[in-house]
């Protein structure tokens, strides 16, 4: 955590609601050097802030070189750019911190838009990243609404994956399905991005996934049971195996608990009308 403390010390701390680091520079993936030994990987960060205008103004004053030429139009323009375009996240990319030999990419999102994505899957952008293990640098610190939204996002990912999985499945299948949710329809998975990315994430982080989703599993014991002492078929290799209720009643329950954006897309399919 020492390197993260050095990074955070450069940024405005006022108005921060939540900060996390993610990606192959932070969490191990198959095909990458051990994260402790990596020298050239980029560290990805997200700053969730209560006041985007004030935060950008102070950050530009501290380190204007992080920003593109948009900084010349002022912090209000950057805030409006962030708040009204794309997934409502403004990124400064490939920022070298030469004194600590690190390159970072960081995004800024307002608390309101992060809440919206976590609860409703409006863009399934940051919500998708937070469905996978991350490194929390600044926790929610008494912000119960944001804390509950983070948990709700995990529960939504778990329940949506149950709808896509068979009656019996392994932990690998579960976490592969969860990790794939935010990549479905992502053009990067067709061009440029490693097509084995999801596999590489899950294989290297299965224990982290289990720790992240264990509280969710405990809340859904009426619908899914876990066997933590199972063996892989034909071997003595230990695996975690699940069995779920695939009845119509269970499926309707999961559908009714789904995020608003997913529900809206589902009801466009006439087969589901009247269920949600």
C-alpha positions in Angstrom: 0.0 0.0 0.0 3.0 2.3 0.3 3.0 3.2 -3.4 -0.7 4.0 -3.2 -0.1 6.4 -0.3 2.5 8.2 -2.3 0.1 8.5 -5.3 -2.9 9.7 -3.2 -0.8 12.3 -1.4 -0.6 14.3 -4.7 -4.4 14.7 -5.1 -7.0 16.8 -3.4 -8.5 14.9 -0.5 -11.4 17.2 0.2 -14.8 15.9 -1.0 -13.6 12.3 -1.8 -16.3 9.8 -1.3 -14.5 6.7 -2.5 -11.2 5.8 -4.3 -10.2 2.4 -5.7 -7.5 1.0 -7.9 -8.1 -1.8 -10.4 -6.7 -3.6 -13.4 -3.7 -5.8 -14.2 -1.3 -3.3 -12.5 -3.1 -3.9 -9.2 -4.7 -7.3 -9.3 -3.0 -10.4 -10.6 -4.0 -11.7 -14.1 -2.8 -14.8 -15.9 -0.2 -13.8 -18.5 1.2 -10.8 -16.5 4.2 -10.6 -14.3 3.6 -10.7 -10.6 2.0 -7.3 -9.7 4.7 -6.8 -7.0 7.4 -7.1 -9.7 5.8 -5.2 -12.5 7.7 -2.1 -13.7 5.9 -1.0 -16.9 2.2 -1.6 -16.1 -0.2 1.3 -15.7 -2.0 1.7 -12.3 -5.7 2.5 -12.9 -7.6 4.6 -10.3 -11.1 6.0 -9.9 -11.8 9.0 -7.7 -15.4 9.4 -6.7 -16.0 13.0 -5.6 -18.9 15.0 -4.2 -18.0 18.2 -5.9 -16.5 17.6 -9.4 -16.1 21.3 -10.2 -14.1 22.1 -7.0 -12.1 18.9 -7.2 -11.0 19.6 -10.9 -10.2 23.2 -10.0 -7.9 22.2 -7.2 -6.4 19.3 -9.2 -5.6 21.5 -12.2 -4.0 24.0 -9.9 -1.8 21.3 -8.4 -0.9 19.4 -11.6 -2.2 20.9 -14.8 0.2 18.7 -16.9 -2.1 15.7 -16.1 -4.8 17.3 -18.3 -5.1 17.6 -22.0 -5.6 21.0 -23.6 -9.2 20.9 -22.3 -7.7 22.4 -19.1 -7.4 25.7 -21.0 -11.2 25.9 -21.1 -11.3 25.8 -17.4 -12.6 23.4 -14.7 -16.2 24.1 -15.3 -15.9 22.9 -19.0 -14.1 19.7 -17.8 -16.9 19.2 -15.2 -19.6 19.6 -17.8 -17.7 17.3 -20.2 -17.6 14.7 -17.4 -21.2 15.1 -16.3 -22.9 14.9 -19.7 -20.9 12.6 -22.0 -20.2 8.9 -22.1 -20.3 7.0 -18.9 -19.9 10.2 -16.8 -16.3 9.6 -16.0 -13.4 12.0 -17.0 -10.0 10.3 -17.5 -6.5 11.6 -17.4 -4.5 8.9 -19.1 -0.8 7.8 -19.1 0.3 10.2 -16.4 4.0 9.6 -15.5 5.0 10.0 -11.9 8.7 9.9 -12.6 9.9 10.4 -9.0 8.3 7.1 -8.0 8.7 5.4 -11.3 5.0 4.8 -11.9 2.5 5.6 -14.7 -1.1 6.1 -13.7 -4.5 6.5 -15.5 -7.2 8.0 -13.3 -10.9 8.7 -13.7 -13.1 11.2 -11.8 -16.8 10.5 -11.3 -19.4 12.3 -9.2 -20.9 10.4 -6.3 -24.4 10.8 -7.8 -23.4 9.2 -11.1 -21.5 6.3 -9.4 -24.6 5.6 -7.3 -26.8 5.6 -10.4 -24.5 3.1 -12.2 -24.2 0.8 -9.1 -27.9 0.7 -8.5 -29.4 0.9 -12.0 -26.5 -0.3 -14.2 -27.1 2.9 -16.2 -23.8 2.4 -18.1 -22.5 -0.8 -16.4 -19.1 0.8 -16.6 -17.8 1.5 -13.1 -20.4 -0.9 -11.8 -18.8 -3.6 -14.0 -15.4 -2.8 -12.7 -16.7 -3.0 -9.1 -18.2 -6.5 -9.8 -14.6 -7.7 -9.8 -12.0 -7.5 -7.0 -10.4 -4.1 -6.7 -8.1 -2.4 -4.2 -10.0 0.1 -2.0 -7.7 3.1 -1.2 -10.3 5.5 0.3 -13.2 3.5 1.8 -16.8 4.9 2.0 -16.1 6.1 5.5 -19.6 6.2 7.0 -21.4 6.9 3.7 -24.0 4.2 4.2 -25.8 5.0 1.0 -22.7 4.4 -1.2 -21.7 1.4 0.9 -25.1 -0.2 0.4 -25.0 0.6 -3.3 -21.7 -1.2 -3.7 -23.2 -4.3 -2.0 -26.4 -4.0 -4.1 -24.2 -4.0 -7.3 -22.5 -7.3 -6.2 -25.9 -8.8 -5.4 -27.3 -7.8 -8.8 -24.3 -9.3 -10.6 -24.7 -12.5 -8.6 -28.4 -12.8 -9.3 -28.1 -11.9 -13.0 -25.5 -14.6 -13.3 -27.8 -17.2 -11.7 -30.3 -16.5 -14.5 -27.5 -17.3 -17.1 -26.1 -20.4 -15.4 -27.4 -24.0 -15.2 -28.7 -25.8 -12.1 -25.2 -26.9 -11.1 -22.0 -24.9 -11.7 -18.5 -24.3 -10.4 -17.1 -21.2 -8.8 -15.0 -20.7 -12.0 -18.2 -20.7 -14.1 -19.9 -18.3 -11.7 -17.2 -15.8 -11.6 -16.5 -16.1 -15.3 -20.2 -15.3 -15.9 -20.1 -12.3 -13.5 -16.9 -10.9 -15.1 -18.4 -11.3 -18.6 -21.4 -9.2 -17.8 -19.6 -5.8 -18.3 -17.8 -7.0 -21.4 -20.8 -8.2 -23.4 -21.0 -5.9 -26.4 -17.7 -4.2 -25.6 -15.9 -3.6 -28.9 -12.6 -3.9 -27.2 -13.2 -7.6 -26.8 -13.4 -7.9 -30.6 -10.4 -5.6 -31.4 -7.3 -5.0 -29.4 -8.3 -6.5 -26.0 -7.1 -10.0 -25.0 -10.0 -12.3 -25.8 -8.9 -14.5 -22.9 -9.1 -11.5 -20.5 -12.0 -12.8 -18.5 -10.5 -16.3 -18.1 -7.2 -14.7 -17.1 -8.8 -12.6 -14.4 -10.9 -15.4 -12.9 -8.2 -18.0 -12.8 -5.8 -15.7 -11.0 -8.3 -14.1 -8.6 -10.8 -16.9 -7.7 -10.0 -16.7 -4.0 -10.5 -12.9 -4.1 -13.9 -13.4 -5.9 -15.0 -15.9 -3.3 -14.1 -13.4 -0.5 -15.9 -10.6 -2.3 -19.1 -12.5 -3.0 -19.3 -14.7 0.2 -21.6 -12.2 2.0 -23.9 -12.2 -1.0 -24.0 -16.0 -1.0 -25.1 -15.9 2.6 -28.0 -13.7 1.8 -29.3 -15.9 -1.0 -29.2 -19.4 0.6 -32.9 -19.8 -0.2 -31.9 -19.9 -3.9 -28.4 -21.3 -4.1 -26.2 -23.7 -2.1 -22.4 -23.9 -2.1 -20.3 -27.0 -1.4 -16.8 -25.8 -0.4 -15.5 -29.4 -0.2 -16.2 -30.7 -3.7 -13.6 -32.3 -5.9 -13.1 -31.7 -9.6 -14.6 -34.6 -11.6 -12.0 -37.4 -12.0 -9.4 -35.7 -9.8 -8.7 -34.9 -6.2 -8.4 -31.1 -7.0 -10.7 -29.2 -4.6 -13.3 -26.9 -6.1 -16.3 -24.9 -5.0 -19.5 -26.3 -6.5 -22.9 -24.6 -6.5 -26.5 -25.8 -7.0 -29.3 -23.4 -7.5 -33.1 -23.3 -7.6 -34.0 -23.0 -11.3 -37.8 -22.9 -10.7 -39.9 -20.2 -12.4 -40.5 -18.7 -8.9 -36.8 -18.3 -8.3 -36.2 -16.8 -11.8 -39.0 -14.3 -11.3 -37.5 -13.3 -8.0 -34.1 -12.6 -9.6 -35.7 -10.7 -12.5 -37.7 -8.5 -10.1 -34.5 -7.7 -8.2 -32.6 -6.8 -11.3 -31.2 -3.2 -11.9 -33.6 -0.8 -13.6 -31.7 -0.6 -16.8 -31.6 -4.4 -17.2 -35.3 -4.6 -16.4 -36.1 -2.0 -19.1 -34.1 -4.0 -21.7 -35.7 -7.3 -20.6 -39.3 -6.0 -20.9 -38.7 -5.2 -24.5 -38.7 -8.9 -25.0 -42.4 -9.9 -25.1 -41.6 -13.2 -23.4 -41.0 -11.4 -20.2 -43.8 -8.9 -20.2 -46.0 -9.2 -17.1 -43.3 -10.9 -15.1 -41.4 -7.8 -13.8 
